[in-house]
Amino acid sequence: MFANELGIILLRNAVLDEFFLRIYDDPDDLPYKCIFNIYKASTPASSLRHLAVDIIVKIGKKADVKEWMHDLPKQFLMDCLTSASEDRIVPFPKNLSEDDVMDRLEGMRKAMCEVFHVHDSEPEAAEDAEEEAQAQNVDPELQKTFDEEPAARMEYVMGPLPIREK
């Protein structure tokens, strides 16, 4: 929510990557305890919500969902059922081997950028900055250089993390 409120898209994407990497590193320790806080601090359109739902639906165990059911928001459970219905899969699979779990996580990892990341719409931002610079009588080329240099550094620093090897 912090990254969304401040419009820091790279931070938002980095949070999603880190959340996913923690699950990828230890798929037996799914973040059921975090789901209440995720739902409390985010909107229904949140990519973090959608990522949590996808992970639990695809690799969460029925027994674990039952164990945590009283601590999970009802909206989360409804989102899980809706997601499973849309994807035409059985939620909370019972008999997934470790290889099946890793295959599903690998598929999610490959689709991470396309499905969950937000990518800045540069043309709108550039037009807004140019208009603002003109309104303040600032040279548009100087303003462009000023805006691009920190953005390039930030993109490098906050770029997607590589998947960790076990």
Residue pairs with C-beta under 8 A, 6 or more apart in sequence:
1 41
1 42
1 46
2 8
2 11
3 9
3 11
3 12
3 15
4 12
4 46
9 118
9 119
9 120
10 154
10 155
10 157
10 158
10 159
11 158
12 47
12 118
13 116
13 117
13 118
13 158
13 160
14 158
14 160
14 161
15 48
16 47
16 48
16 51
16 112
16 116
16 117
17 112
17 160
17 161
18 161
19 31
19 48
19 51
19 52
20 51
20 55
20 108
20 109
20 112
21 161
21 163
21 164
22 31
23 30
23 31
23 55
23 105
24 105
24 109
24 163
24 164
25 164
25 166
27 59
27 98
27 101
27 102
27 105
30 55
30 56
30 59
30 60
30 64
31 52
32 56
32 64
32 65
32 67
32 68
32 71
32 72
33 68
33 71
34 52
35 52
35 56
35 68
35 72
35 73
35 76
36 71
36 72
36 73
38 46
38 48
38 49
38 52
39 49
39 73
39 75
39 76
40 73
42 48
42 49
43 49
44 75
47 116
47 117
47 118
49 76
49 79
50 83
50 115
50 116
51 116
52 76
53 76
53 79
53 80
53 83
54 83
54 108
55 108
56 65
56 80
56 91
56 92
57 80
57 83
57 84
57 87
57 89
57 91
57 92
58 89
58 93
58 104
58 108
59 93
59 96
59 101
59 104
59 105
60 91
60 92
61 92
61 93
61 94
61 96
62 92
62 93
62 94
64 92
65 72
65 80
65 92
69 77
80 91
80 92
81 91
83 91
84 90
84 91
93 100
96 104
108 115
109 163
112 160
113 160
117 160
126 144
126 147
129 143
129 144
129 147
130 140
130 143
130 144
132 143
133 139
133 140
133 143
134 140
